Amino acid sequence: MSDFPRLMVLLGLVLVGLGLLWAYSPGTLKTLFGWFGHLPGDTRYQNGNTFVFVPWVSMLAISLVLSLLSALLRMFR
């Protein structure tokens, strides 16, 4: 197996672990990531039984942080 599939499997396992930790944590992670989806610019629409939620600004912030981390990792490599 080459490196890329192993990396993807590892990343998937890390994400599942973080998701389980977030779902069943007593509140520490929930308060740490409580801002997600509540930033100005995140779109919420509810009308009757229809609910649409698009966290534009939250995903932009996460993308910016991940891009900066990636650039830092490439700099020190």
C-alpha positions in Angstrom: 0.0 0.0 0.0 1.4 3.4 -0.9 1.5 6.4 1.5 -1.5 8.3 0.3 -4.2 5.6 1.1 -2.6 5.0 4.5 -2.7 8.7 5.2 -6.4 8.9 4.2 -7.3 5.9 6.4 -5.4 7.5 9.3 -7.1 10.8 8.7 -10.5 9.1 8.7 -9.8 7.3 11.9 -8.7 10.5 13.6 -11.8 12.3 12.4 -14.1 9.5 13.7 -12.2 9.6 17.0 -12.7 13.4 17.3 -16.3 13.0 16.4 -16.9 10.4 19.1 -15.0 12.5 21.6 -17.0 15.6 20.7 -20.3 13.7 20.9 -19.7 12.1 24.2 -17.5 14.7 26.0 -18.9 16.2 29.2 -18.6 19.8 27.8 -15.0 20.7 27.3 -14.9 20.2 23.5 -18.4 21.6 23.1 -17.4 24.9 24.7 -14.1 24.9 22.8 -15.9 24.6 19.5 -19.2 26.3 20.5 -18.5 29.2 18.1 -18.8 26.9 15.1 -22.0 27.8 13.2 -22.7 30.9 15.3 -20.4 33.4 13.5 -21.8 36.4 11.7 -22.4 35.4 8.1 -23.4 31.8 8.8 -26.8 31.3 7.1 -29.8 29.8 8.9 -33.2 29.6 7.3 -36.3 28.0 8.9 -39.8 27.9 7.5 -42.2 25.3 8.7 -40.6 21.9 8.5 -37.7 23.3 6.3 -34.4 24.1 7.9 -31.3 25.1 6.0 -28.0 25.8 7.7 -24.9 26.8 5.8 -21.9 27.8 8.0 -20.1 29.9 5.4 -17.9 32.0 7.7 -17.2 29.1 10.1 -16.0 26.9 7.2 -13.9 29.8 5.9 -12.3 30.3 9.3 -11.5 26.5 9.5 -10.1 26.6 5.9 -7.9 29.6 6.8 -6.5 27.8 9.9 -5.8 24.6 8.0 -4.1 26.5 5.2 -1.9 28.3 7.6 -1.0 25.0 9.3 -0.2 23.4 6.0 2.0 26.3 5.0 3.9 26.1 8.3 4.4 22.4 7.9 5.7 22.8 4.4 8.1 25.5 5.6 9.7 23.3 8.2 9.9 20.2 6.0 
